[in-house]
Amino acid sequence: MEIKLVNAEGWLKDVYHCLLRIGKNEFSLSDVYGFEAELSKKYPNNNHVREKIRQQLQRLRDIGQIEFLGGGTYCLK
């Protein structure tokens, strides 16, 4: 699963690692928002952390790492 992310850096890799730490294949946007404080500390100059999380989820979807199931629910592939 992580093969496509070997060279990933920054936000993409950090958000993906948050997804793995959720500990279940199916997760909600609210689950990911649970890492907002942690990501805010890591990226103190970003005042739009939730928006950045959503952007990275879209990128992860586009490269085939996650699937959007609808209603704010996703699953790892």
Sequence and secondary structure as in RCSB ss.txt:
>XXXX:A:sequence
MEIKLVNAEGWLKDVYHCLLRIGKNEFSLSDVYGFEAELSKKYPNNNHVREKIRQQLQRLRDIGQIEFLGGGTYC
LK
>XXXX:A:secstr
 GGGGTT  HHHHHHHHHHHHH SSEEEHHHHHTTHHHHHHHSTT S HHHHHHHHHHHHHHTTSEEEEETTEEE
E 
